[in-house]
Amino acid sequence: MSRLTPESTSKSLQPQLLTAEAFAPYGEVIDRKQHTHFLINGGSTERYHQMANVETGPEDGRAIISIFRKPVANAFPFRVEMMEQHPFGSQAFIPLKGRPFLILVAASAQAVEQGDLALFISDGSQGVNYAAGTWHYPLITLEDDDELLVVDRQGDKDNCNEIQRPDSDVWIAYPSSLPS
């Protein structure tokens, strides 16, 4: 049995810089450089207010805060064999260690099946907030022992759908350059 390698595939994605405009079809970019602030606490603190909206969906939903820790970074290159979505709530990822990470998204299940994916790279200070229903790959870290703060939905309704693509011809390679 032959094993597929990136060289034998038809599609290898390269990441584009994460900007609010480019990411808008999939959700919101959480980036203080793209927001204004106002002073609070007697002028001692800058507040970057409402940088993303938490969607909790049906009445049983509530927002929760978690930390996702990846002891071992993704092994590159890897084949995109699955994607997931959260139909009832948004899901935000905010880097805690200032490290770049990759964001792989698709606008619809049909886009996932056709391989119409978009790959972004955070500069390590930017986070993302996937809109409810956005298809995405699980967390893609570039370094071992990375951590991201996650804000998402908890509730009684199942809020995770997956598409399995074991025959995928889409590969993700380690980025040739990292944002500075």
C-alpha positions as CSV (number, residue, x, y, z in Angstrom):
1,M,0.0,0.0,0.0
2,S,1.5,3.4,-1.0
3,R,1.4,6.2,1.4
4,L,0.4,9.7,0.1
5,T,2.9,12.4,0.6
6,P,2.6,16.1,-0.1
7,E,4.7,15.7,-3.3
8,S,2.0,13.3,-4.7
9,T,-1.0,15.4,-3.9
10,S,-2.7,18.0,-5.9
11,K,-3.2,20.8,-3.2
12,S,-0.9,22.2,-0.6
13,L,-2.1,25.3,1.2
14,Q,0.1,28.2,2.2
15,P,-1.1,30.5,4.9
16,Q,-2.1,34.1,4.3
17,L,-1.7,36.8,7.0
18,L,-4.7,37.0,9.3
19,T,-6.6,40.2,8.7
20,A,-10.2,41.2,9.8
21,E,-11.2,41.6,6.1
22,A,-9.8,38.3,4.9
23,F,-11.2,36.4,7.8
24,A,-14.7,38.1,7.9
25,P,-16.5,35.2,6.0
26,Y,-15.5,32.9,8.9
27,G,-15.8,35.1,12.0
28,E,-13.9,37.8,13.8
29,V,-10.2,38.5,14.4
30,I,-9.4,39.4,18.0
31,D,-6.5,41.9,17.6
32,R,-6.0,45.0,19.8
33,K,-4.0,46.6,16.9
34,Q,-7.3,46.7,14.9
35,H,-9.5,48.1,17.7
36,T,-9.6,51.4,19.6
37,H,-9.6,51.5,23.4
38,F,-10.7,53.8,26.2
39,L,-9.2,54.3,29.7
40,I,-10.7,52.7,32.8
41,N,-9.7,52.3,36.5
42,G,-8.7,56.0,36.9
43,G,-6.8,56.1,33.6
44,S,-4.5,53.2,34.5
45,T,-5.9,50.6,32.2
46,E,-6.7,50.5,28.4
47,R,-9.9,48.6,27.7
48,Y,-10.3,47.2,24.2
49,H,-14.0,46.7,24.4
50,Q,-16.1,44.0,22.8
51,M,-13.5,42.7,20.4
52,A,-15.7,39.7,19.5
53,N,-19.2,38.5,20.1
54,V,-19.9,35.3,22.0
55,E,-22.7,33.3,20.3
56,T,-24.4,30.8,22.7
57,G,-27.2,29.7,20.4
58,P,-30.4,28.2,21.9
59,E,-31.7,29.1,25.3
60,D,-29.7,26.3,27.1
61,G,-26.4,27.7,25.9
62,R,-24.0,29.7,28.1
63,A,-20.4,31.0,27.5
64,I,-17.5,29.1,29.1
65,I,-13.8,29.9,29.2
66,S,-11.2,27.1,28.9
67,I,-7.5,26.7,28.1
68,F,-6.4,24.4,25.4
69,R,-2.8,23.2,25.9
70,K,-1.0,21.3,23.2
71,P,2.1,19.6,24.7
72,V,3.2,18.5,21.2
73,A,2.8,20.7,18.2
74,N,1.3,19.4,15.0
75,A,3.6,17.2,12.9
76,F,4.2,18.7,9.5
77,P,3.3,18.1,6.8
78,F,-0.1,16.7,7.5
79,R,-3.1,15.8,5.5
80,V,-6.5,17.5,6.2
81,E,-8.5,14.4,7.0
82,M,-11.3,16.1,9.0
83,M,-13.0,19.4,9.7
84,E,-15.4,20.3,12.5
85,Q,-18.1,23.0,13.1
86,H,-20.1,24.2,16.1
87,P,-23.6,24.9,14.8
88,F,-25.0,26.7,17.9
89,G,-22.1,28.8,19.2
90,S,-19.0,30.7,18.4
91,Q,-15.6,29.5,19.4
92,A,-12.7,31.9,20.2
93,F,-9.0,31.1,20.3
94,I,-6.7,33.6,22.0
95,P,-3.0,32.8,22.2
96,L,-1.5,33.0,25.7
97,K,2.2,32.6,24.9
98,G,2.4,35.0,21.9
99,R,3.2,32.3,19.5
100,P,1.9,32.1,15.9
101,F,-0.6,29.4,15.0
102,L,-2.5,28.3,11.9
103,I,-6.2,28.7,11.3
104,L,-7.8,26.4,8.6
105,V,-11.4,27.3,7.7
106,A,-14.1,26.7,5.1
107,A,-17.4,28.5,4.6
108,S,-19.6,25.5,4.2
109,A,-19.7,21.7,4.3
110,Q,-19.7,21.8,0.5
111,A,-16.5,23.9,0.5
112,V,-14.9,21.3,2.8
113,E,-15.9,18.5,0.5
114,Q,-14.5,20.4,-2.6
115,G,-11.3,21.4,-0.8
116,D,-12.2,25.1,-0.9
117,L,-10.3,25.9,2.3
118,A,-8.6,29.1,3.5
119,L,-5.5,28.9,5.7
120,F,-4.4,31.9,7.9
121,I,-1.5,32.5,10.2
122,S,-1.8,34.5,13.4
123,D,1.1,36.6,14.4
124,G,0.9,35.4,17.9
125,S,-0.9,38.4,19.3
126,Q,-4.1,37.8,17.2
127,G,-6.9,35.4,18.1
128,V,-9.9,34.4,16.2
129,N,-13.6,33.9,16.9
130,Y,-15.2,31.4,14.6
131,A,-18.8,32.3,13.9
132,A,-21.4,29.6,14.7
133,G,-21.4,27.1,11.8
134,T,-17.9,27.9,10.5
135,W,-16.1,24.7,9.4
136,H,-12.5,24.6,10.8
137,Y,-9.7,22.3,11.6
138,P,-8.8,21.7,15.2
139,L,-6.1,23.8,16.8
140,I,-2.9,23.9,14.7
141,T,0.1,24.9,16.8
142,L,3.7,25.4,15.5
143,E,5.6,24.9,18.7
144,D,5.4,22.4,21.6
145,D,3.7,23.4,24.8
146,D,1.5,26.1,23.4
147,E,-1.6,27.3,25.1
148,L,-4.7,29.2,23.9
149,L,-7.6,30.6,25.9
150,V,-10.9,29.4,24.4
151,V,-14.3,30.9,24.8
152,D,-17.1,28.8,23.5
153,R,-20.6,27.4,24.2
154,Q,-21.7,24.9,26.8
155,G,-25.2,23.5,26.7
156,D,-27.4,20.4,26.4
157,K,-27.5,20.4,22.6
158,D,-24.6,18.7,20.8
159,N,-22.5,21.5,19.4
160,C,-19.9,19.7,17.3
161,N,-20.3,18.2,13.8
162,E,-17.4,16.6,12.0
163,I,-16.7,15.7,8.4
164,Q,-14.1,12.9,7.8
165,R,-12.0,13.1,4.7
166,P,-9.6,10.1,4.8
167,D,-9.0,10.4,1.0
168,S,-8.2,14.2,1.2
169,D,-5.6,15.5,-1.2
170,V,-5.1,18.7,0.8
171,W,-1.9,19.0,2.9
172,I,-0.6,21.6,5.3
173,A,3.1,22.2,5.4
174,Y,5.1,24.1,8.0
175,P,4.9,27.8,7.0
176,S,7.9,28.9,5.0
177,S,8.1,32.1,7.0
178,L,6.5,33.3,10.2
179,P,5.0,36.8,10.8
180,S,7.1,39.1,12.9
